Amino acid sequence: MSENTAAADASATGEVDAAATATADALLSVDGLERHFDGVRAVDGVSFTVAPHEVVSIIGPNGSGKTTTLNLVSGALRAGAGTISLEGRRIDHADPARIAEEGVARTFQNGRVFATLSVRDNVEVGLHSTLVASRPFRRLSRLFLLKWVPLLGELFIAIIGTPASRREQKQIDAAVESEVQRFEARLGPRRDDPAYSLSYANRRRTEIARALALQPKLLLLDEPTAGMNQSETAEVLEQLLQLKADGQAILLVEHKLDLVMTVSDRVIVMDGGRIIAEGPPQTVRHDPAVIEAYLGRRRGLGGGVDDVVSSGDAVSGDAVSGDTTTGGDEA
């Protein structure tokens, strides 16, 4: 065996070992993920990891598979193939409630709050999967024939109450107040207002506060600044940077590239259901495949993602740091 061949084999072995180590140490590991809709490959062989305390963003043109990927990770959709693991445990066959109990919380592309509940109550909903004293026999809820038992137990606790459930409620109230205070300037004065009375931006903040109330191991954010103007987007960016400083692991889907490049440790670029680039923000923003995906082959020549951000001339108009009103990623 020649020295060059031996060196190549050693290099390949080192790369495989490094990849295996990264996967083993990952908080989230996605491998060969696929999801098809009537023959359309919305997600086609996607693999990536998210390390503890890491902020990873997924970007790409409209219809590239970003939100579908988030839906697969959170259990909102079932994968056609591939595996999803959280801290080494498979979660790709679990339902959304079980995945939330494992420590994954998310927000949605179009914002989902309970319109008639107050801000405080909306945030409290996010803590339901953490309840113990108020949810007796919770493990029986996974057994089809015995699902009624924990429901009766929860009803009894809600009506009668126990010392343990009352202590737990005080802890819940404190946790809810802590998350409302995270957005004190915007949500504080409105903590008892029904969600339907809030502005669109404040409904998004309420949804983010609800997800954070779970104190998740992994936070999934689907276009958290959609519909926000520049000043509101700057507020969310500041809050995301604070979460990053606190060590919160985040998987972010976002069209506003200024925000993505500022907050991300690593950026994944998708197009046509596949990953076309991955790496640090400064590397990805000058990748020719990324430039072509946003600007097209002819217009992308010689440019960079910086040009997309500065000119506002991307294929997807909401790729710039201005207002986003539609948030149309996947059907």
Buried (B, 14 or more C-beta within 10 A) or exposed (E): EEEEEEEEEEEEEEEEEEEEEEBEEBBBBBBEBBBEEEEBBBBBBBBBBBBBBBBBBBBBBBBBBBBBBBBBBBBBBEBBBBBBBBBEEEBBEBEBEBBBBBBBBBBBBBBBBBEEBBBBBBBBBBBBBBBEBBBBBBEBBEEEEEEEBBEEBBEEBEEEEEEEBEEBBEEBEEBBBBBBEBBEEBBEEBBEBBBEEBEEBBBBBBBBBBBBBBBBBBBBBBBBBBBBEEEBBBBBBEBBBEBBEEEBBBBBBBBBBBBBBBBBBBBBBBBBBBBBBBEEBEEBBEBBEBBBBBBEEEBBEEBBBEBBBEEEBBEBBBBBBBBBEBBBBBE
